[in-house]
Amino acid sequence: MTIIATLGAYAGFALLALMAVTPLLVELDQRFPVTRRAKAAEPERRMPAGLASA
């Protein structure tokens, strides 16, 4: 097999593996949702009036 065919075969196997794992990832995402982290006590930086966009 040529290098391009070999790379294509590996990409196809990787795609099939990802498609097989997707339902598990969706189930885990629904079961254990990610909570947003509170920002560390970092004050917001204000933009100078001339640089602020509309």
Secondary structure by P-SEA (a helix, b strand, c coil): ccaaaaaaaaaaaaaaaaaaaaaaaaaaaaaccccccccccccccccccccccc
